[in-house]
Amino acid sequence: MYIACSTLSFRKLSLEETLRTIREMRFSKADVAIHADGPHLTPAEVAADTARVAQRLKTSNLAIAAFHVSVHQPDSRDSRQQFHAICRLARMATVPLITMLAAPLGSDFDQEIARLREWLKIAEKEGVILTVETHSATITADPLGAIELCRRVAGLALTLDPSHYQISPHGPLNYDCLLPHVRHVRLRDSGRTPDQFQVRIGQGEIEYGRLINQLDRVRYDRALTVDIRDVPDNPFPVEPEVRKLKYLLESLV
């Protein structure tokens, strides 16, 4: 396992400044957000000039562990074209994995299966692993729903974000059953309620040691991404917490 850092931790900086900061903090790799409403890269930018974006990433002199992708209207033709461009970018930039959100809670499960099968084919043609993120607002909010997605979409994997199971209205949910399907992990510290989704390191209840031991048992050897997000109402400075979590994870792997 190795430690990466999400670009969402430094959204006030430009993409180039963010990647430089992550490199200077001595992270092994970056986890780059490509969001329709994001601060650094958007799917439309990637689709407009994929080669130029690939060059921007290359000049950062920092390896990329994954792309974290969010598109508007995932069922639209434009979104499919943008996703295809992102997969091409991943191949050009030697990025092994793309994470995206599954459909929102209450969506038609069969329609989502059909969409993910189509998008998985696009990713596989470019040699990229496609994962969906475990998220409290999507059909992966229940670990059994996440497993069912993987069962019905052969080749689909998961990005585990344990915070979303920690703050579940039904109490912390056990997600051990998901670990064989996990190909990427995103971490911060969290309490037990939605308003404690992101707290200072050590003030929450995420059991990093237990999680890493469980991942070891399934021979997980990929990234642990520090994903402490720089959001407007954050009650504490982000960079010191990013450093704390980096050092903590490094002491455990």
MARDRENVO-684218 format. One record per atom (N, C-alpha, C, O): residue in one letter; z, x, y negated. Coordinates in steps of 0.001 Angstrom, whole numbers, padded with zeros to 6 digits, always signed. Atoms other than C-alpha are relative to their C-alpha. Example, Ala and Ser with C-alpha at 12.3 -4.5 7.8 and 13.67 -1.06 7.14 Angstrom:
# residues 2
a+000000+000890+001190
a+007800+012300+004500
a+000000+000900-001200
a+000665+001936-001181
s-000060-000820+001190
s+007140+013670+001060
s+000730-000770-001090
s+000899-000261-002198
***
This chain:
# residues 253
m+000000+000837+001198
m+000000+000000+000000
m+000000+000876-001254
m+000541+001982-001249
y+000022-000724+001265
y-000621+001105-003565
y+000237-001000-001132
y+000099-002209-000946
i-000412+000848+001116
i+000385-000220-006987
i-001115-000048-001042
i-001592+000984-001514
a+001010+000225+001033
a-002140-001711-009406
a+000642-000763-001164
a+001790-001199-001076
c-000508+000730+001169
c-001736-003354-012812
c-001063-000963-000509
c-002237-000611-000614
s+000907+001007+000531
s-003284-006531-014163
s-000310+000267-001470
s+000570+000650-002241
t+000367-000124+001412
t-005210-006345-017421
t+000628-001109-000839
t+000676-000997-002064
l-000643+001092+000736
l-003459-009611-018365
l+001356+000416-000575
l+001942-000315-001374
s-001245-000508+000576
s-000364-007523-019114
s-000194+000556-001410
s+000778+000803-002123
f+000284-000632+001295
f-002102-006139-022220
f-001105-000761-000726
f-002080-000163-001180
r+001074+000816+000542
r-004131-009018-023595
r-000220+000184-001500
r-001253-000237-002023
k+000195-000239+001439
k-003597-007975-027236
k-000907+001203-000253
k-001394+001388-001368
l+000844-001184+000130
l-005575-004780-026600
l-001435-000327+000421
l-001675-001326+001098
s+001363+000130-000497
s-009305-004407-026080
s-000034+000393+001479
s+000924+000966+001998
l+000130-000370-001414
l-010569-003953-022520
l+000129+001509+000166
l+000844+001979+001051
e-000043-001455-000118
e-011083-000232-023081
e+001415+000526-000236
e+001880+001405+000490
e-001381-000436+000270
e-007600+000196-024601
e+000923-000395+001145
e+001833+000354+001500
t-000828+000455-001117
t-006081-001819-021767
t-000153+000921+001201
t+000841+001344+001792
l+000228-000861-001160
l-007696+000275-019042
l+000551+001399-000256
l+001068+002034+000663
r-000560-001304+000327
r-006686+003466-020853
r+001518-000023+000119
r+002119+000922+000630
t-001463+000120-000094
t-003080+002234-021116
t+000446-000027+001457
t+001415+000639+001820
i-000340+000069-001420
i-002987+001378-017407
i-000141+001374+000656
i+000694+001767+001472
r+000191-001348-000546
r-004371+004820-016563
r+001107+000936-000463
r+001632+001722+000326
e-001041-000884+000529
e-001865+006555-018844
e+001365-000305+000591
e+002226+000573+000647
m-001254+000353-000675
m+000962+004651-017132
m+000001+000421+001461
m+000960+000167+002190
r+000144-000582-001339
r-000262+006298-013912
r-000014-001038+001121
r+000533-000815+002201
f+000289+000935-001072
f-001195+003201-011994
f-001180+000527+000812
f-002063+001198+000279
s+001101-000437-000863
s-003478+003854-009028
s-001298-000694-000372
s-002362-000076-000385
k+001198+000782+000279
k-005878+001062-009988
k+000352-001130-000964
k+001522-001410-001223
a-000172+001164+000855
a-006399-001872-012331
a-000477-001255+000735
a-001308-001186+001641
d+000413+001316-000494
d-006748-005575-011509
d-000569-000715-001232
d+000182-001136-002112
v+000684+000417+001225
v-009316-006840-014022
v-000230-001508-000008
v-000839-002060+000908
a+000208+001446+000169
a-009258-010452-015248
a-001361-000260-000623
a-001723+000342-001633
i+001264+000488+000568
i-012636-012109-015817
i+000156-001508-000129
i-000152-002259+000796
h-000367+001388+000215
h-011625-015439-017330
h-000888-000623-001076
h-001235+000022-002065
a+000818+000711+000979
a-013687-018027-019173
a+000686-000046-001362
a+000021-000034-002398
d-000760+000014+001254
d-010900-018138-021785
d+000830+001272-000152
d+001862+001280-000822
g-000798-001220-000048
g-009739-014575-021257
g-000194+000906-001193
g-001109+000708-001992
p+000020-000871+001166
p-009078-011789-023739
p-000958+001183+000099
p-001288+001790-000919
h+000758-001236-000173
h-011245-009032-022259
h-001439-000229+000446
h-002382+000115-000266
l+001319+000270-000548
l-014160-010106-020098
l-000105-001469+000360
l+000867-002070+000818
t+000227+001382-000422
t-015666-013540-019519
t-001130-000019+001030
t-001962+000888+001048
p+001116+000120-000953
p-017951-014700-016683
p-001351-000035-000704
p-002326+000520-000197
a+001267+000069+000727
a-020639-015451-019279
a-000459+001394-000441
a-001650+001695-000377
e+000347-001368+000381
e-020517-011839-020548
e-000553+000778+001179
e-001536+001507+001048
v+000447-000710-001200
v-020880-010510-017014
v-001404-000451+000383
v-002256+000376+000705
a+001315+000525-000364
a-023843-012792-016300
a-001074+000427-000994
a-002227+000625-000613
a+000978-000352+001032
a-025526-011870-019592
a-000505+001429+000142
a-001679+001696-000112
d+000417-001404-000131
d-025570-008106-018913
d+000934+000695+000982
d+001861+001401+000586
t-000877-000533-001047
t-024017-007086-015614
t+000032+001531-000030
t+001093+002134+000132
a+000067-001462-000007
a-025188-003480-015839
a+000833+000599-001139
a+001492+001623-000961
r-000778-000506+001143
r-023612-003016-019280
r+001498-000092+000288
r+002248+000834-000022
v-001414+000141-000336
v-020260-004365-018062
v+000402+001040+001042
v+001483+001622+000955
a-000289-001020-001016
a-020438-002073-015018
a+000186+001372-000638
a+001050+002144-000222
q-000130-001292+000685
q-020930+000888-017346
q+001306+000072-000776
q+001948+001121-000802
r-001282+000023+000719
r-017941-000155-019471
r+001154+000296+000949
r+002067+001047+000608
l-001064-000240-000976
l-015763-000205-016365
l-000041+001432+000512
l+000999+002058+000717
k+000137-001362-000525
k-017142+003099-015124
k+000557+001029-000967
k+001191+001998-000548
t-000448-000993+000987
t-016372+004918-018381
t+001517+000011-000161
t+002062+000923-000782
s-001467+000017+000093
s-012705+003917-018089
s+000639+001061+000882
s+001802+001414+000690
n-000525-001013-000927
n-012304+006502-015308
n+001242-000502+000738
n+002195+000244+000962
l-001113+000608-000725
l-009983+004113-013473
l-000581-000918+001068
l-001417-001772+000777
a+000484+000846-001091
a-010600+002533-010085
a+000494-001440-000188
a+001559-001676-000758
i-000332+001417+000118
i-010563-001269-009904
i+000347-000540+001381
i-000442-000422+002318
a-000444+000542-001285
a-008595-002938-007119
a-000595-001366+000276
a-000891-001693+001425
a+000440+001384-000190
a-009809-006497-007698
a-000431-000577-001341
a-000055-000081-002403
f+000272+000854+001156
f-011312-008991-010118
f+000768-001299+000183
f+000784-001874+001272
h-000683+001294+000005
h-009223-012044-011014
h-000866-000940-000833
h-000976-000776-002048
v+001092+000765+000601
v-011794-014734-011791
v+000415-001442-000268
v+001013-002104+000581
s-000193+001406+000363
s-011517-018049-013619
s-001237-000464-000747
s-001619+000123-001759
v+001210+000533+000627
v-014592-020112-014483
v+000239-001450-000405
v+001087-002136+000165
h-000018+001415+000354
h-015097-023432-016236
h-000886-000771+000979
h-001921-000261+001408
q+000814+000884-000838
q-016405-026289-014069
q-000579+000734+001213
q-001782+000991+001263
p+000448-000796-001146
p-016589-024422-010739
p-001169-000596+000784
p-001877+000132+001481
d+001094+000618-000740
d-019063-026949-009319
d-001338+000059-000724
d-002351-000368-000169
s+001230+000011+000782
s-021661-026386-012044
s-000936+001147+000409
s-000513+002149+000985
r+000995-001032-000307
r-024868-024396-011648
r+000290+001282-000778
r+000167+002380-000233
d-000307-001180+000810
d-023885-022067-014510
d+001129+000808+000615
d+001073+002037+000655
s-001139-000705-000585
s-020586-021252-012827
s-000396+000737+001271
s+000083+001845+001516
r+000471-000687-001204
r-022322-020428-009540
r-000793+001248-000368
r-000654+002291+000272
q+000770-001167+000433
q-024713-018122-011369
q+000921+001094-000541
q+000711+002278-000280
q-000961-000974+000515
q-021808-016462-013181
q+000770+000669+001132
q+001010+001877+001107
f-000726-000571-001134
f-019929-016016-009926
f-000883+000995+000749
f-000416+002051+001175
h+000928-000927-000668
h-023005-014436-008352
h-000066+001314-000774
h-000066+002389-000174
a+000046-001212+000824
a-023173-011992-011287
a+001284+000814+000150
a+001239+002044+000176
i-001271-000709-000180
i-019480-011145-010859
i+000026+000715+001342
i+000537+001831+001442
c+000072-000649-001311
c-020072-010412-007177
c-000905+001227-000047
c-000601+002249+000567
r+000867-001171+000173
r-022960-008116-008128
r+000736+001110-000740
r+000637+002284-000385
l-000797-000988+000746
l-020687-006412-010648
l+001004+000680+000923
l+001195+001894+000850
a-000963-000576-000935
a-018080-005934-007921
a-000665+001052+000881
a-000104+002123+001113
r+000724-000980-000828
r-020656-004211-005727
r-000341+001239-000816
r-000152+002360-000343
m+000395-001133+000835
m-021894-002024-008600
m+001198+000871-000379
m+001074+002090-000494
a-001198-000730+000429
a-018349-001051-009598
a+000919+000339+001169
a+002055+000769+000965
t-000768-000251-001238
t-017149-000653-005971
t+001376-000681-000025
t+002393-000078+000316
v-001215+000817-000006
v-014559-003410-006399
v-000017-000819+001292
v-000951-001592+001507
p+000099+000588-001332
p-013668-004669-002911
p+000288-001492+000083
p-000068-002138+001068
l-000588+001331-000186
l-012144-008051-003682
l-000025-000808-001287
l+000157-000275-002382
i-000048+000940+001116
i-012351-011104-005929
i+001023-001086+000323
i+001023-001646+001419
t-000964+001093-000114
t-009494-013573-006458
t-000413-001124-000933
t-000788-000888-002081
m+000263+001157+000852
m-010099-017078-007740
m+000975-001111+000372
m+001632-001051+001412
l-000862+001136-000271
l-008174-020341-007958
l-000727-001015+000854
l-001936-001208+000721
a+000532+001140-000732
a-008679-023147-005485
a+000008-001221-000918
a+000450-001143-002064
a+000070+001236+000784
a-009233-026726-006677
a+001399-000503-000346
a+002358-000206+000367
p-001316+000517+000396
p-006393-028506-008511
p+000596-000937+001044
p-000115-001491+001882
l-000683+000973-000856
l-003793-030581-006679
l-000651-001371-000145
l-001000-001788-001249
g+000586+001325+000018
g-005188-033968-005726
g-001502-000006+000149
g-002103-001077+000245
s+001451-000067-000166
s-008774-032731-005387
s-000392-000372+001425
s+000423-000325+002347
d+000531+000311-001322
d-010956-033781-002486
d-000071+001285+000827
d-000777+002227+000469
f-000122-001222-000794
f-010170-031250+000238
f-001341+000386+000615
f-001697+001565+000626
d+001276-000298-000641
d-013532-031540+002003
d-001008+000554-000998
d-001788+001447-000665
q+000904-000538+001030
q-015432-030972-001247
q+000350+001452-000325
q-000533+002283-000536
e-000408-001376+000283
e-013387-027859-001891
e-000395+000926+001148
e-000789+002067+000909
i+000440-000796-001142
i-014124-026602+001619
i-001479+000353-000143
i-001877+001498+000068
a+001437-000226+000153
a-017853-027027+000962
a-000281+001015-001103
a-001123+001897-000938
r+000213-000940+001113
r-017639-025194-002384
r+000371+001421+000407
r-000375+002365+000148
l-000451-001340-000370
l-015653-022288-000966
l-000915+000631+001042
l-001124+001844+001023
r+000958-000549-000971
r-018066-021898+001941
r-001227+000552-000712
r-001734+001617-000362
e+001173-000454+000751
e-020937-021631-000527
e+000304+001287-000765
e-000487+002230-000747
w-000348-001178+000793
w-019141-019135-002751
w+000316+001196+000894
w+000056+002338+000516
l-000266-001091-000936
l-018003-017104+000258
l-001304+000658+000445
l-001367+001879+000580
k+001301-000567-000380
k-021641-016677+001308
k-000523+000920-001092
k-001069+001985-000805
i+000444-000836+001126
i-022439-015335-002169
i+000754+001324+000006
i+000151+002387-000140
a-000817-001221+000008
a-019546-012854-002001
a-000363+000911+001170
a-000485+002125+001003
e+000279-000811-001187
e-020359-011713+001527
e-001347+000711-000114
e-001498+001824+000390
k+001292-000659+000182
k-023974-010965+000580
k+000118+001265-000833
k-000681+002190-000688
e-000223-001184+000834
e-022628-008480-001962
e+001061+000922+000602
e+001416+001933-000004
g-000991-000844-000663
g-020071-007054+000484
g+001385-000079-000595
g+002141+000891-000544
v-001269+000170+000705
v-017069-008470-001392
v+000889-000984+000756
v+000403-001991+001272
i-000972+000912-000588
i-013928-010082+000019
i+000329-001091-001013
i+000620-000789-002170
l-000381+001108+000876
l-013261-013541-001452
l+001360-000519+000415
l+001595-000811+001588
t-001329+000566-000257
t-009666-014741-001760
t+000272-001130-000980
t-000268-001153-002087
v-000541+000987+000928
v-008009-017793-003248
v+001473+000320-000206
v+002159+000778+000707
e-001371-000331+000385
e-004699-017390-005040
e+000947-001140+000353
e+000615-002309+000155
t-001027+001009-000214
t-001558-019207-003955
t+000570-000380-001359
t+001101+000463-002081
h-000307+000438+001367
h-000797-021315-007021
h+000559-001410+000043
h+000045-002265+000764
s-000707+001277-000046
s+001524-024248-007703
s-000818-001166-000533
s-000480-002319-000266
a+000806+001081+000571
a-001173-026225-009559
a-001253-000295+000815
a-002073-001118+000406
t+001202+000186-000807
t-003789-026050-006796
t+000363-000479+001405
t+001535-000654+001738
i-000241+000486-001362
i-004212-027222-003222
i+000621+001064+000901
i+000892+000798+002072
t-000756-001011-000742
t-002608-023954-002108
t+001490-000044-000350
t+002243+000838+000065
a-001419+000101+000376
a+000741-025119-003594
a+000889-000119+001227
a+002043+000309+001196
d-000694+000081-001284
d+001809-025890-000008
d-000579+001094+000896
d-001795+001139+001084
p+000537-001045-000878
p+001519-022871+002321
p-000874-000542+001127
p-001836+000114+001529
l+000825+000567-001069
l+000139-025165+005030
l-001399-000342-000507
l-002373-000228+000237
g+001312+000255+000588
g-002675-026182+002671
g-000813+001276-000120
g-002023+001273+000105
a+000686-001288+000113
a-003505-022522+002082
a-000505+000456+001363
a-001622+000962+001477
i+000430-000374-001347
i-003625-021868+005821
i-001184-000843+000449
i-002111-000334+001079
e+001086+000885-000402
e-005862-024895+006346
e-001313+000419-000665
e-002372+000338-000042
l+001201-000518+000652
l-008320-023509+003768
l-000576+001175+000786
l-001780+001231+001040
c+000465-001175-000744
c-008504-020234+005675
c-000537-000392+001368
c-001495+000205+001859
r+000453+000431-001326
r-008885-022046+008975
r-001385-000621-000066
r-002217-000389+000810
r+001252+000741+000084
r-011771-024197+007788
r-001121+000756-000718
r-002289+000380-000618
v+001013-000840+000661
v-013551-021546+005690
v+000108+001391+000633
v+000829+002256+000136
a-000103-001255-000744
a-014048-018706+008142
a-000395+001177-000879
a-001481+001190-001460
g+000248-001170+000841
g-013810-015374+006326
g+000728-000027-001324
g+000843+001001-001991
l-000773+000104+001240
l-011808-016681+003367
l+001384+000603+000212
l+001980+000443+001277
a-001335-000597-000063
a-008579-014789+002626
a+000830-000483-001185
a+000360-001273-002003
l-000933+000450+001025
l-005584-015241+000333
l+000455+001158-000872
l+000609+002287-000406
t-000787-000857+000878
t-004128-013532-002705
t+001363-000662-000146
t+001468-001787-000636
l-001354+000557+000032
l-000385-014058-002460
l+000648+000248-001353
l+000765+001391-001796
d-000826-000082+001205
d+001510-014813-005675
d+001290-000743+000312
d+001353-001958+000127
p-001214+000676-000468
p+005049-015532-004424
p+000748-000770-001082
p+001543-001653-000762
s-000699+000718+001063
s+006261-016706-007840
s-000257-001499+000074
s+000637-002301-000199
h+000353+001421-000038
h+004432-020003-007360
h+000742-000743+001112
h+000975-001947+001003
y-000817+000620-001045
y+006358-020663-004147
y+001485+000058-000341
y+002269-000770+000124
q-001394-000129+000413
q+009616-019499-005711
q+000419-001149-000912
q+001553-001620-000822
i-000353+001036+000982
i+009487-022146-008488
i-000407-001404+000454
i-000435-002330-000356
s+000422+001307-000507
s+008348-025018-006263
s+001062-001062-000271
s+002253-000780-000141
p-000978+001075+000215
p+009979-028380-007125
p+000760-000374+001271
p+001791-001045+001209
h-000669+000265-001280
h+010899-028586-003428
h+000926+001140+000399
h+001392+001199+001537
g-000810-001169-000304
g+012900-025381-003653
g-000889+001144+000460
g-002055+000919+000784
p+000821-001124-000453
p+011711-021894-002704
p-000621-000281+001364
p+000075-000687+002295
l+000720+000283-001242
l+009066-022241+000020
l-000191+001286+000799
l-000460+002346+000233
n+000229-001142-000873
n+008787-019918+002996
n-001508+000171+000198
n-002196-000762+000612
y+001433-000247-000100
y+005343-018309+002997
y-000335+001067+001047
y-001443+001603+001046
d+000242-001041-000999
d+005706-015892+005929
d-001227-000295+000851
d-001919+000623+001290
c+001138+000378-000840
c+003070-017854+007853
c-001333+000408-000616
c-002340+000492+000088
l+001236-000351+000686
l+000484-016839+005240
l-000371+001472+000134
l-001534+001834-000044
l+000186-001439+000151
l+000895-013079+005532
l-001183+000564+000792
l-001844+001475+000294
p+001189-000538-000689
p-001778-012470+008220
p-001305-000258-000742
p-002303+000416-000486
h+001223+000344+000748
h-004313-014041+005814
h-000069+000695-001363
h-001069+000565-002068
v-000100-000575+001348
v-003239-012039+002726
v-000794+001302-000088
v-000654+002189+000755
r+000755-001221+000263
r-005631-009415+001333
r+000291+000569-001384
r-000252+001611-001755
h-000346-000477+001336
h-004144-009045-002151
h+001325-000644-000391
h+001637-001745+000065
v-001312+000506+000411
v-000721-009516-003798
v+000167+000226-001494
v-000191+001281-002016
r-000277-000092+001439
r+000278-010214-007423
r+001483-000313-000210
r+001999-001292+000330
l-001460+000080+000067
l+003905-009766-008489
l+000542+000053-001426
l-000023+000690-002316
r-000864-000057+001180
r+006432-010355-011269
r+001374-000413+000523
r+001527-000546+001737
d-001271+000567-000456
d+010076-011543-011135
d+000099-001426-000515
d-000328-001723-001631
s-000079+001423+000323
s+010823-015276-011150
s+001324-000574+000467
s+001916-000119+001446
g-001179+000754-000427
g+013781-017635-010999
g-000412-001154+000898
g-001332-001033+001708
r+000253+001132-000896
r+013823-021064-009363
r-000649-001193-000664
r-000923-002189+000004
t+000559+001144+000720
t+012361-023331-012045
t-001240+000447-000778
t-001391+001635-001065
p+001226-000380+000703
p+009007-023442-013870
p+000237+000775-001288
p-000574+001630-001645
d-000259-000743+001228
d+010605-022207-017100
d+000485+001423+000279
d+000640+002223-000644
q-000386-001356-000403
q+011716-019117-015137
q-001109+000664+000815
q-000851+001547+001633
f+001123-000566-000745
f+008253-018324-013812
f-000096+001505-000207
f-000432+002239+000722
q+000061-001424+000303
q+008390-014931-015532
q+001259+000402-000740
q+001481-000012-001878
v-001251-000462+000602
v+011730-013251-016221
v+000041+001523+000081
v-000802+002146+000727
r-000151-001456-000064
r+012910-009687-016737
r+000218+000444+001438
r+000803-000282+002242
i-000152-000531-001348
i+012806-007516-013637
i+001490+000140+000324
i+002253+000734-000438
g-001397-000029-000421
g+016083-007902-011758
g+000763-001257-000330
g+001856-001466+000198
q-000682+001244+000359
q+016981-011259-013317
q-000508-001192+000806
q+000032-002293+000696
g+000547+001066-000835
g+014898-013302-010874
g+000433+000138+001447
g+001397+000833+001766
e-000399+000053-001408
e+014991-013899-007151
e-001105+000416+000964
e-001015+000136+002159
i+001033-000495-000903
i+011818-012328-005779
i+000572+001161+000810
i+001092+002124+000246
e-000545-001027-000902
e+012835-010238-002749
e-001118+000992+000345
e-001794+000857+001365
y+001103-000942-000178
y+010438-007316-003089
y+000120+000791+001297
y-000871+000987+002000
g-000194-000793-001214
g+011950-005284-000261
g-000353-000794+001243
g-001037-000290+002133
r+000312+000836-001156
r+011750-008155+002203
r-001500-000249+000094
r-002075-000173+001180
l+001431+000268-000001
l+008177-008969+001156
l-000776+001208+000506
l-001673+001065+001337
i+000736-001194-000417
i+007002-005384+001589
i+000222+000290+001477
i-000700+000729+002165
n-000247-000169-001443
n+008677-005164+005003
n-000839-000971+000816
n-001384-000605+001858
q+000813+000986-000709
q+006922-008366+006053
q-001473+000376-000045
q-002184+000211+000946
l+001393-000441+000095
l+003592-007047+004780
l-000263+001193+000916
l-001333+001293+001517
d+000123-001132-000923
d+004173-003825+006727
d-000218-000482+001432
d-001001+000096+002186
r+000088+000495-001380
r+004566-005859+009892
r-001389-000520+000337
r-001805-000473+001495
v+001370+000463-000256
v+001084-007338+009481
v-001021+001065-000398
v-002216+000786-000505
r+000839-001163+000289
r-000289-003881+008576
r-000817-000173-001283
r-001975+000236-001368
y+000645+000140+001317
y-001130-004794+005017
y-000039+001373-000658
y+000980+002058-000740
d+000145-001333+000596
d-002504-001685+003292
d-000788-000044-001302
d-001484+000910-001649
r+000769+000185+001222
r-003946-003026+000051
r+000918+000013-001230
r+002022+000556-001188
a-000676-000113+001290
a-002822-003503-003554
a+001200-000926-000124
a+001228-002027+000426
l-001078+000811+000562
l+000442-004758-004979
l-000216+000055-001510
l+000044+001082-002138
t+000322+000006+001428
t-000567-005798-008497
t+001199-000451-000825
t+001753-001525-000590
v-000993+000403+000995
v+002017-005838-011273
v-000699-000966-000951
v-001631-000585-001660
d+000674+001062+000754
d+001101-009120-012989
d+000997-000687-000937
d+001205-001898-000864
i-000896+000531+001027
i+003602-009541-015831
i-000864-000292-001221
i-001405+000628-001835
r+001021+000393+000964
r+001587-011488-018365
r+000522-000006-001438
r+001636-000441-001728
d-000303-000007+001424
d+001559-010987-022100
d-000426-001357-000569
d-001585-001557-000934
v+000277+001352+000498
v+001810-014616-023232
v+000722-000205-001331
v+001718+000467-001596
p-000542+000142+001356
p+002588-015884-026762
p+001498-000280-000057
p+002176+000229-000950
d-001413+000375+000085
d+006036-017335-025973
d+000892+000867+000875
d+002016+000477+001193
n-000803-000863-000867
n+007247-014440-023841
n+001254+000470-000733
n+001149+000980-001849
p-001236-000334+000711
p+010932-013794-024684
p+000381+001476+000050
p+001429+001862-000467
f-000323-001427-000099
f+010799-010066-023920
f-001300+000813-000080
f-002372+000301+000243
p+001195-000851+000029
p+008399-007131-024461
p-000486+000285+001409
p+000317+000518+002312
v+000563-000078-001350
v+006050-006785-021511
v-000057+001427+000536
v+000264+001661+001701
e+000250-001346-000532
e+005339-003058-021278
e+001206+000620+000714
e+001022+001198+001785
p-001130-000567-000752
p+008911-001962-020352
p+000195-000663+001365
p+000582+000002+002327
e-000156+000692-001281
e+008997-004623-017618
e-001096+000411+000981
e-000856+000507+002185
v+001081-000505-000853
v+005619-003465-016305
v+000412+001336+000607
v+000222+001564+001802
r-000441-001306-000508
r+007034+000057-016010
r+001106-000159+001041
r+001093+000513+002072
k-001106+000193-000941
k+010204-001187-014297
k-000499-000453+001364
k-000078+000066+002398
l+000492+000508-001273
l+008303-003130-011674
l-000845+001051+000718
l-000804+001152+001944
k+000771-001091-000613
k+005934-000221-011092
k+000922+000963+000733
k+000689+001302+001894
y-000914-000964-000624
y+008823+002145-010426
y+000725-000615+001191
y+000949+000058+002198
l-000684+000655-001108
l+010600-000401-008237
l-000894-000072+001231
l-000474+000265+002338
l+000924+000117-001143
l+007545-001035-006069
l-000303+001364+000604
l-000388+001500+001824
e+000266-001339-000517
e+006812+002678-005799
e+001149+000508+000857
e+000936+001273+001798
s-001153-000447-000794
s+010333+003209-004474
s+000075-000697+001355
s+000819-000268+002237
l-000081+000802-001223
l+009720+000634-001732
l-001164+000244+000959
l-001057-000034+002153
v+001171-000162-000882
v+006274+001561-000417
v-000087+001430+000541
v-001005+001750+001296
***
